[in-house]
Amino acid sequence: MNFAASRLLSRILAAAPRRSVVVRYGTPIILVALALVLTFTFTNAARALYFPLLLIAITLSAFVGGFGPGVLATCEAVPLGFYALVQPRFTWAAAYPE
C-alpha cells in the first residue's frame, strides 16, 4: 500500500469528531423510522426491499454516532422490522407453514 492510500485510510478510520448526544442518539431513531416508512412505500413495487433499508439505517447510525448508536439502531430495527414486515404483519406471532 502506498503512502497516499495509507494516509487516506487512516483519515477514514480516525475517530470522528465528537457530536452532541442528541445528534448521535437521535440519528438512529430517525433513520430507522425513515427506513420503515420507505419500506412501506416501496413494498408493493419491489419485494426485495424488506430489510436492506434497515441495514443501511443501522450502518449509517453506527457511522455517524459510533458503537452505542449502532447498537441502539440494531435494537430498534430488529423488533420493529419483525413486527412490521414479517407475515403476518403487525403481530408478534410467526406464521408457521403447514
Buried (B, 14 or more C-beta within 10 A) or exposed (E): EEEEEEEEEEEEEEEEEEBEEEEBBBBBBEBBBEBBEBBEEBEEEEEEBBBEBBBBBBEBBBEBBBEBBBBBBBEBBBEBBEEEBBEEEEEEEEEEEE
